[in-house]
């Protein structure tokens, strides 16, 4: 994609290395005046992933309290609970430990600690008026890239709409990447989050608002994921593949924080809101269907993606080479046990009108590479439901 002008802003400091989670207290200490609020979910806590982090906080003599009520597809109500907990315990720094839901919840809590009203009041781009509390993010999955992005997604339980709040204030101050925390991630989560990261990279690369820097990041993330996702999935304990996937997820997050995304995310957010389907698996299943729809609008970019995923495109037209990108993603999904239709995820067509309406409400539709209307979203959903490629 070629555009006349662009801005590039990536303020998050990244601390990356095996065992770096054990340095969390040392890294946080300069930011803390009172107490740390550690935001996570009960699964992360039960898995023992907090133990070394808590030890590092204690070793650095940092007081902290733990809010572990994060839920999948986090709601505004959970954010309100978190803010009340933060205020009750007099915390002034927010530390997110977990997957995208924990980091998004922590972002929203940090934002509403300093802003008035309800988090849902700030839907859209650049609406949040005041800076958040300092936020540090430690991902335990290689997927969302939320540790380096300027957005959070919060579900409105009344309308079942997943609301996007996008602001430069939402960039975490520091991201700590430690592949040890992903070492025992279950296969299904490894697959879904890894393909979520691939979706971020592909949609960022083909976005109408992509720029040379975001595209360089995105295509490198595509290449890393193509090389390492299967080993992370099938071996699990291989630390090189785990670290490469974690870095790829972060790079893809950096990319789409500049370019935003496309129709996959527009539709998958509606699935998460209406059916409470986990975001990563929804993205992974939808990705081939949206790529097929977009191919006529961005064949050269799809060719680049095919090459990054290891396909030989010698002598092929851009369209034919782009078709190989689509085939590569289908092959990856199949190898990782990801369904080839959304019906198997629990999507039903009795809510089709709402799915189309909510998808079209997303700003991601406007920057999708191919012009998209209501009937196009409906066709993508129906094709994905019946598995029609």
Secondary structure, 3 states (H helix, E strand, C coil): CCCCCCCCCCCCEEEECCCHHHHHHHHHHHHCCCCEEEECEHHHHHCCCCHHHHHHHHHCCCCEEEECECCCCCEHHHHHHHHHHHHHHCCCEEEEEECHHHHHHHHHHHHHCCCCCCHHHHCEECCCCCCCCEEEEEECCCCCCHHHCCEEEEEECCCCEEEEEECHHHCCCEEEECHHHHCCCCHHHHHHHHHHHHHHHHHHHHCCCCCHHHHHHHHHHHHHHHHHHHHHHHCCCCHHHHHHHHHHHHHHHHHHHHHCCCHHHHHHHHHHHHHCCCHHHHHHHHHHHHHHHHHHHCHHHHHHHHHHCCCCCCCCCHHHHHHHHHHHHHHHHHHCCCCCCCHHHCCCHHHHHHHHHHHHHCCHHHHCCCCCCHHHHHHHHHHHHHCCC
